[in-house]
Amino acid sequence: MKNTAIVQTFLGPVIISEQDGFITELFFAEDTQLNAVNRITPLLKEAEKQLLEYLSGIRKTFDLKIAPQGTEFQKTVWSTLHRIPYGETRSYKQVAEIIGRPEASRAVGMANSKNPILILTPCHRILGTDGKLVGYAGGLERKKRLLELEKNYV
């Protein structure tokens, strides 16, 4: 059974879902999604606690079991994102090189855009090759604020 919590943050409401003891989704909610049924579990309480600690600059890493759903390539990209240190960024090209597919910058971008567990899987730390903010499922303003938050607390 999928359980869901809505968490109010300074970036707007966030929906976190868990199933079978794993976080499966974290995304910014649209107004129409705020009617989701809240079924709070101990894991969702812990996820909320850790998310709010992160957003207040207290937490630098997350200690939650996650199970993102995606292709093997997407999972490889998302796994690589977890190795980018707090307060640092990488380009799509750099991630493509890290995973041994230097020609796959666009595919890395597409995998990034499909990340189902925002913030916990830090796709906001990926920039364009020129260092510009590009693409973020939560919107570029939120991406900018997350990067500023990390820069301020590094």
Long-range contacts (C-beta under 8 A, 24 or more apart in sequence): 1-39, 3-39, 3-40, 3-41, 3-43, 3-44, 4-36, 4-37, 4-38, 4-39, 4-44, 5-38, 5-39, 5-40, 5-44, 5-45, 5-47, 5-48, 6-34, 6-36, 6-38, 7-48, 7-51, 7-52, 9-51, 9-52, 9-55, 10-55, 11-55, 11-138, 11-142, 11-145, 11-146, 12-142, 14-51, 14-119, 16-44, 16-47, 16-48, 16-51, 18-43, 18-44, 18-47, 19-67, 20-67, 21-65, 22-65, 22-66, 22-67, 23-47, 23-64, 23-65, 23-66, 23-67, 23-117, 23-120, 24-66, 24-67, 24-68, 24-69, 24-116, 24-117, 25-116, 25-117, 26-51, 26-116, 26-117, 26-118, 26-119, 26-120, 27-116, 27-118, 27-137, 27-138, 28-118, 28-137, 28-138, 28-139, 28-142, 47-120, 51-119, 51-120, 54-119, 55-149, 57-149, 57-152, 57-153, 60-86, 60-153, 61-86, 62-120, 64-120, 66-117, 66-120, 66-121, 68-115, 68-116, 68-117, 68-121, 69-116, 70-111, 70-114, 70-116, 71-111, 73-107, 73-111, 74-111, 74-114, 74-115, 77-108, 77-111, 77-112, 78-111, 78-115, 78-117, 78-121, 78-123, 81-112, 81-115, 81-121, 81-122, 81-123, 81-125, 81-126, 82-121, 82-122, 84-122, 84-125, 84-126, 86-150, 86-153, 86-154, 87-150, 87-151, 87-153, 87-154, 88-125, 89-125, 89-126, 89-127, 89-131, 89-147, 90-125, 90-126, 90-127, 91-126, 91-127, 91-128, 91-129, 91-131, 92-126, 92-127, 92-128, 92-129, 93-129, 95-126, 105-129, 109-134, 109-135, 113-137, 119-146, 125-150
